[in-house]
Amino acid sequence: MDTTTVTFEIIFNDTTVPVRELNISGRPMFMIPVQDGKPLVITTATDAEGKAFWTSIPEGRQALAQSIGELIEAHFKKTN
């Protein structure tokens, strides 16, 4: 399993939050520390209509994954 790691920061709820990008077998995933102590791991998925969305691993924190995922997208648009 090929794993690479990159770290960057985003602003979430007026706080600077470190985001660790993991590239596992060519699939980007992002690990974000959150207040409950367990890191949030998110990635993109595709629904039945072919539309991409952010999801948490394991599932169950979709709203948070979507909010932070949009900030990650903005980070990459800004740096490219």
N, C-alpha and C positions, 0 to 999 in steps of 0.2 A: 504494500500500500504506500503510494507516494504522498507524503504530507509536506506542505510548505506553509510557513506562517508569516504574516505581515500584520503589524499593529498600527492603528491610526486612532484619532479621536473624533468624536462627534459631540454636539451639544444636545442633550436630551433633558427636558424639564429644567432648563436653566443651569444644568450641571455638565461639566466636561466628563465624558464617559469614554474609557478606552474600549476599542473594538479590536478583537483579534480575528483576522481573516485566516481561515484554514482552507487549504486546497487539498481535498482528499480524493484521490483517484480522479482528478480533473473536475471535481464538483466543488464550487465555492460555498463555504459555510462560514458563519460569523458567530463568535462567542462574545457575549456582553455580560459583565457583572451586573447583577440587579440586587435590590435591597433584601430580598428574602434569603440571600446567601448562595442559592443555586444559580450558576450562570445560565443565561438564556442563549440557546443555540438556534440560529435561524438560517434559512436558505430559501431559495425560490422553488416553486413548483408550478405546474401547469394544470389548469382545470380542464374539464371535458370539452369546453369550447376552444381550447388552445390559448387561453389568456393566462399570463404569468401572474403569480401572487406570492407574497411572503408568508412563510409558515414556520412554526416553531417545531423543534425536535426535542422531546416528543410533542405531539400535537396537544393543544389545550390553551395555548397562550397566543392565539392568532391575532387578536387586536394589538397586543404589545409588539408582536413580530412585524405586523404591517406598519405600525408607527415608526419603529426603529429602522425597518427596512427602507422606508422612504427617505430617512435621514442618511442612510448608507448610500442610496442611489444619488442623492444630492452631493454627497462628498465626492463620489467618483466623477460626476459631471463637472464639478468645480476643479478637480485636479487634472482632468483631461483636456 
